[in-house]
Amino acid sequence: MLAVEMKSTDKVDLWRPMESYLNTNFGRDQTQKIKPFIESFNTTRNELMAIQGRGGFENSRMILRKHLAACCTMEKRFPLNETKAGVPLKLAWSDSFRPKTKGVLMSWQFEKACVVYNMGSIYSMMARSADRSSTDGIKDAIKYFQMAAGVFSLLRDQIIGGIGGPTTVDLLDPTISMCISFLLAQAQSCFYEKAVKDRLNRSLLSKLACQVAQFYAAALNFAQQVAGQIDPSWAAHFRLQEQAFLTAAHFQFAMAEKERVEEKSEGFGSLIARLKLATSLCEHAFGIAKANSLSCNLGTLQQTLTAELATLEKNNNIIYLEIVPDPKTLPPLEMIATVRATPVTVQELCEPLESATQAFDRLVPADVRAKADEYTTRCESLVSEVQREVNTCSGAVQKALVDRGLPFSVDSTSGKLPDSVWNKIQQVQLKGGQQGLDHTCSTLQKNTEEARAILASLKEQLEQEAKDDQSGRERFSGSWTRMPSDTLNGNFFNSITQYGTKLQQAETANASVLEKFRSQASMAPLLSKNRSEIEATIPSGKDGAEADSPAKTKVRTALTALEGHMDGLQKEMESFRTTVLADNITSALIEAKQRGEPLERVIDRELVKFQANQQAVSGAIEKANGGRVEVEGAWTAYQAETTHKEDERTQYLKKVESAATAMLEVFSDASEGVGFFTRLLDYLRTLRQQVDDFVYARQEERKDLLGTITRQISGGASGQGN
C-alpha cells in the first residue's frame, strides 16, 4: 500500500512583517492587543516543520488543524504582497514528489493548499499503517483511505484554483486526481481483501476486483498527464496493479461461471477463453514488474490459473469439443464501487479559534468591514458576468460540434470509445458520479437553510433591540438620552439585505444545477461503467473505413485548433477568477478612511484594475469563436465533396459525450456553489459575531441608563415626600 508523502516547509517569522502592517493600519495599541495571537500562530506554523507524520498522527493532525484555522483567520485581514497595502510574507513549501523543488508564493491560498495537502497525506499514512490482518484494522484502512481521498478532493475542487501564480507539481489538478484515484483503489482493494477472507460469492469478488482495476486505470491516466514531472515508478505501479486486479477479476468471474458450465455441460469454450485472458493479463503483470523492478504477488494465482486452464482444455478436447472464442469477443466484466471519497469542508478541517477570530474582527471598523464585503460582492458579480460570456461561447462551440456529429464523424476509432470521451467519463466517475452529485446537492440545500436561518436570526435580534430602544424612548421621553438604534444599525441591515440578495441568487443557481442534474439522470448508470462495458454498447459504424481526403483532414486540423483555443479560454477565465476573487482591499479602505476619502470611490477605483484581465478573457473568447467558424467552414467544404451521413455510432457517441459534458458542468457549477456558500457562511458568521457584540453592548448601555433613570425617579419621589 502506498501513502502520499508530506510537503515540507521552511521556517518563517510571521510577526516581523505583520507588525509593520499592523502599526501602519491599526496603530500600536491595537497591534499589541493582537500580537499574542500572531505569535501563537507563528509557533504553530513552525511546528509544521517537525511533524512529518511523527509525534503521533493525532498530534500532527491537531497542529495542521490549528494552522489551517489561523490561515483562514488571517487571509481576510492580511493581504500578502510587496506593496504598502500588503504584508511582504513569502511562504515556501517543497514538492512532495520532488522534494528538492520548492514553490515560493505570497499567498494564503497557497499556504492553505499545502496544509490541506498534508492533512490528506496524514490520513493516507494512517490508512497505510493500519493492521489489515484484523477486521478492525482493515476497516480503519478503508475509512482513512476514503478520508484521504476526500481531503484531496476538497483540495482539488475548492482550493488550488484560487492559488494564483506558478506552483509545485503536487498541487496540479492531474496530480491530485491521481492521488484521489489510487487512494480509492487501495480502499477498494482492502474491501476486496476482506471479501475474499469472508468467502463472499465469486461473482461479487469479480465486480469488486474490476472496480479496483478501474480506479488504478484512472490513476495511471492522470499519472501520464504529468509524465516527466513525477517519478515514472508511479505510473508503472498503477499499470501493474491494474493488470493484477484485472487478472483477479477475470479469474473470479471464470470460477463463478465454472459451476454453471459444469452443471449444464455447456459454455466450456467461453470459460477457457476467459481463463486464457486472465493468464495473458497475469503474464503482462509479471512483465511490467520485471521491467520496472517491482514486486508482483501473483505467483499463487498464476499456478491456479495454469492448472485450471490445463484441466479444462484437456476435458474440452476430449469430451465437449467446443470452439474457444477470441477473448476479445467476451462480454465485458461488471464492476461495483463500495468506496468513495469522504466529503469534507475546510471548516470541518479547522480547529476553532474563537478568541483569536473575535480579536481580529475588532481590528477593522464596522463601516470598513461593510465596504469590504460590498467589494467582495461586486467582485463576485463581475466574475459571474464574465463567466456568462464564457459559457455563451462554450455553449455555441458545443452546439456547433453536436449539430455536426464532431469529432466522431471524422475520427478513425470505429468500435472504440474515443479517448476524449472516456477522459470525461473518468472525471465524472472520479468526482463520485451520481452519488457524489447527490451529496453535493444535499450540501447546497443544507448550506442554504443555514444561511437563511442566520439572516433571519440576525434580523430578529436587531429588530428586537430597536423595539426595546423605542419602548424606552416612548416611556421615558427626554430622559432616554442614548443614540437611537436606527442611527447605529444601518450598516447591519444593509449587510443583511445584501447577503439576502446573494442568497436568493444562489438559490436560483442551485435550482438550475439540480434541474441540469435531473436532465442527465437517465445516463448516469451508463457513465458509471468501465470502458469495456461502454464500448460494448456502441453501435457499429459504417462498413469499412472512409478514406481520408484533404477536406476531411482540414476538419480535423480545425478541430485541433479549436480545442487549443478552448483550453486557452478556460485558462484565462480561471486566471481572471482567481485574480478577482483573491483580491483584498481592507488595508486600502482603512487608509482611505484615515484621510477622509469616500470608501465608495476606493471600490470603484480598485475594480478598474481588472480591466486588463477581463480584456484577456474577451480576447480568448474571440479566438474560440473564430476557431468555431473555421470548423463550421471546413465542415461545409467536407460535406460538399462527400455523401457523408451521420451513422448510429456517431449519434450514440454524441449522446454519451453530451451527457458526460453536462455532468461535468453540473459538478463544476455545484463545486462553485459550495465554494460560494463557504465564503457566504464565513461572512455571515462574522456578521453574527458583530451583531452579537452590538446587541450585547446596547443591552448593557440600556441597563445602565434604566438604572440611572430609576435612581433619578426614586430620588425625586423621596424629595417630594419630605
Secondary structure, DSSP 8 states (H G I E B T S, - for coil): --------B----SHHHHHHHHHHHH-HHHHHHHHHHHHHHHHHHHHHHHHTT-S-HHHHHHHHHHHHHHHHHHHTT--BSSSTTSB---EEEE-SSSTT-EEEE--HHHHHHHHHHHHHHHHHHHHHHS-TTSHHHHHHHHHHHHHHHHHHHHIIIIIGGG--S---GGGSHHHHHHHHHHHHHHHHHHHHHHHHHTT--HHHHHHHHHHHHHHHHHHHHHHHHTBTTB-THHHHHHHHHHHHHHHHHHHHHHHHHHHHHHHHT--HHHHHHHHHHHHHHHHHHHHHHHHTT-----HHHHHHHHHHHHHHHHHIIIII------GGGS---------------HHHHS---HHHHHHHHTTS-HHHHHHHHHHHHHHHHHHHHHHHHHHHHHHHHHHHHHHTTTTGGG-S-TTS--HHHHHHHHHHHHTTHHHHHHHHHHHHHHHHHHHHHHHHHHHHHHHHHHHHHHHHHHHHGGG--S--GGGTSHHHHHHHHHHHHHHHHHHHHHHHHHHHHHHTGGGHHHHTS-HHHHHTT-----SS-----HHHHHHHHHHHHHHHHHHHHHHHHHHHHHHHHT---HHHHHHHHHTT--HHHHHHHHHHTTHHHHHHHHHHHHHHHHHHHHHHHHHHHHHHT------HHHHHHHHHHHHHHHHHHHHHHHHHHHHHHHHHHHHHHHHHHHHHHHHHHHHHHHHHHHHHHHHHHHHHHHHHH-
